[in-house]
Amino acid sequence: MRVLILGASGMLGFDLARVFSGRELLLSDLKIEGKNSATADITDLISLRKLFKDFKPEAVVNASAYTDVDACETNPELAYAVNADGAGNIAFCANELPNCKLVHVSTDYVFDGLDGKPHSESDTVNPLGIYGKSKLEGEKKVRALAKNSVVARTALLYGRQKINFVKKILERAEKKLPITVPDDMIGSPTYSLELARIIERLIDRGEPGIYHTVNKGWCSRFDWAKKICALAGLQASIAPIKSATLISAAPRPLFSALLNKKLEATIGDTMKPWEEALAEFISKDLNYNARP
Ligand SMILES: NC(=O)c1ccc[n+]([C@@H]2O[C@H](COP(=O)([O-])OP(=O)(O)OC[C@H]3O[C@@H](n4cnc5c(N)ncnc54)[C@H](OP(=O)(O)O)[C@@H]3O)[C@@H](O)[C@H]2O)c1
């Protein structure tokens, strides 16, 4: 099966490349060039169409996005160009090919989190900031333009590639710096390798539709930070704060835990509880067990 991964230099893109390594693979991004790779700007429909026509993918995963949540507030044009129109371009190209399946990755930030309950796929969306609004537009375009498409909403990603919450906490703990994190922001931490694994199963077996794809369960950032340090065997001084004391450009949902209801009801939810996935990342990807 020929698989095209868009956003291949990103955190999820890196793990998708690991999971799909046994397939005929084309990795694509703004800056990737080399064997089995191509530079492509998803906002440029003409060159994207050429890429699709040349490679003729049987499956496409869109892991590309403008993911800087705060920067989206000051640059909404770029946010909509990439997260909404770019996603629509990909769907248009995928739909032109016979039997090409598309998995488009979206976010828990399509919810406002105001009711303090974990969300299933059928819950009402109401994004608070530009990032979530532009991603929701992207979902709608993908669903409208590509009949054979899966939208996979995920949350709080961490992985080997790029700086992320888990790596930041470990870095501060290693340096014995104090750590302060909100205890009132709740979500479902998700290991990007686990997400890549479920995306592979969705390509092979998933019916079109919207799926929540997170590691099971949820926690506050404070509990997450404590677990990270405990699993790495690091002593750390971690203090809870309230999110209202943080200065950030973008509004964020306070409670954005997701439930993988559609996975459960269809191909089966094989995603691990968040603590188990975190343990796998810290021991296997970051080799903490092997450290003196
Ligand atoms: N990270 C999270 O916590 C989180 C949470 C929920 C959902 N998600 C979703 O999960 C997906 C993957 O996120 P991630 O954290 O892996 O993202 P990431 O590490 O920021 O990677 C995004 C990738 O998209 C590429 N990209 C940006 N604009 C592009 C364009 N115009 N054309 C082609 N490529 C472009 C980026 O390239 P450059 O590096 O060259 O800019 C980068 O490689 C995204 O859809 C995101 O919205 C992420």
The ligand as a Gaussian input file, in Angstrom:
#p B3LYP/6-31G(d) Opt

LIG

0 1
 N        0.831000      18.733000      19.746000
 C       -0.308000      18.567000      20.402000
 O       -0.357000      18.606000      21.646000
 C       -1.595000      18.304000      19.646000
 C       -2.794000      18.190000      20.371000
 C       -3.979000      17.923000      19.675000
 C       -3.967000      17.788000      18.298000
 N       -2.787000      17.926000      17.616000
 C       -2.821000      17.784000      16.149000
 O       -1.984000      16.693000      15.825000
 C       -1.381000      16.929000      14.542000
 C        0.112000      16.738000      14.644000
 O        0.617000      17.669000      15.611000
 P        2.167000      17.760000      15.949000
 O        2.273000      18.197000      17.360000
 O        2.864000      16.545000      15.472000
 O        2.560000      19.024000      15.048000
 P        4.015000      19.639000      14.782000
 O        5.064000      18.866000      15.492000
 O        3.900000      21.104000      15.026000
 O        4.188000      19.366000      13.240000
 C        3.381000      20.004000      12.299000
 C        4.026000      19.811000      10.962000
 O        3.254000      20.501000       9.958000
 C        4.155000      21.143000       9.091000
 N        3.521000      22.247000       8.394000
 C        3.117000      23.437000       8.894000
 N        2.610000      24.205000       7.922000
 C        2.688000      23.490000       6.773000
 C        2.344000      23.735000       5.414000
 N        1.807000      24.910000       5.031000
 N        2.570000      22.773000       4.493000
 C        3.115000      21.586000       4.854000
 N        3.483000      21.295000       6.124000
 C        3.270000      22.236000       7.064000
 C        5.255000      21.620000      10.008000
 O        6.406000      21.925000       9.276000
 P        7.444000      23.008000       9.853000
 O        8.058000      22.386000      11.060000
 O        8.366000      23.189000       8.708000
 O        6.626000      24.221000      10.156000
 C        5.433000      20.414000      10.923000
 O        6.310000      19.475000      10.393000
 C       -1.850000      18.314000      14.111000
 O       -2.969000      18.185000      13.284000
 C       -2.267000      18.979000      15.405000
 O       -3.228000      19.971000      15.182000
 C       -1.601000      18.179000      18.255000

